[in-house]
Amino acid sequence: MGELLEQLAGMVPGHPWLVAFAKAREAEADAGRLGTDDVGDPVHRLTDEELERLASGFMTIRDEEPADDVGDWANAVIALLEDEIRARP
């Protein structure tokens, strides 16, 4: 996963919250459950543009990574991002 996070960071340089978001999702995947700290979740600090860029980065990871578990993880994150985008005013 570390390599994927580096790849994501390279896609959106200068946006530390994007990497923080990805790391939070990685921790959830490792724990096998969703985090419960909604207030501290980096996703709430991202602008709409950053959310779109993050989703695009995960789509690239999903499309380029041959491992099924990585593709499944990326799809789950994409779904969460899409939900966040739709929930915003």
LINSULDA-V940231 format. One record per backbone hydrogen bond with DSSP energy under -1.0 kcal/mol. NH is the residue of the N-H (numbers start at 1). CO is the residue of the C=O. E is the energy in kcal/mol with one decimal. If there is no record, write none. Layout:
nh,co,e
NH,CO,E
NH,CO,E
//
This chain:
nh,co,e
5,1,-2.4
6,2,-2.1
7,3,-2.3
8,4,-2.5
9,5,-2.7
10,6,-2.0
11,7,-1.2
12,8,-1.2
15,12,-1.1
18,15,-1.4
20,16,-2.3
21,17,-2.3
22,18,-2.1
23,19,-2.7
24,20,-2.1
25,21,-2.2
26,22,-2.3
27,23,-2.4
28,24,-1.8
29,25,-2.5
30,26,-2.6
31,27,-2.2
32,28,-1.7
33,28,-1.4
38,36,-1.4
44,41,-1.8
45,42,-1.8
46,43,-1.0
51,47,-2.4
52,48,-2.2
53,49,-2.4
54,50,-2.7
55,51,-2.7
56,52,-2.3
57,53,-2.2
58,54,-2.4
59,55,-2.2
60,56,-2.1
61,57,-2.3
62,58,-2.7
63,59,-2.5
64,60,-1.9
65,61,-2.2
71,67,-2.0
72,68,-2.7
73,69,-2.1
74,70,-2.9
75,71,-2.4
76,72,-2.1
77,73,-2.3
78,74,-2.7
79,75,-2.2
80,76,-1.9
81,77,-2.6
82,78,-2.6
83,79,-2.1
84,80,-2.2
85,81,-2.6
86,82,-2.3
87,83,-1.8
//
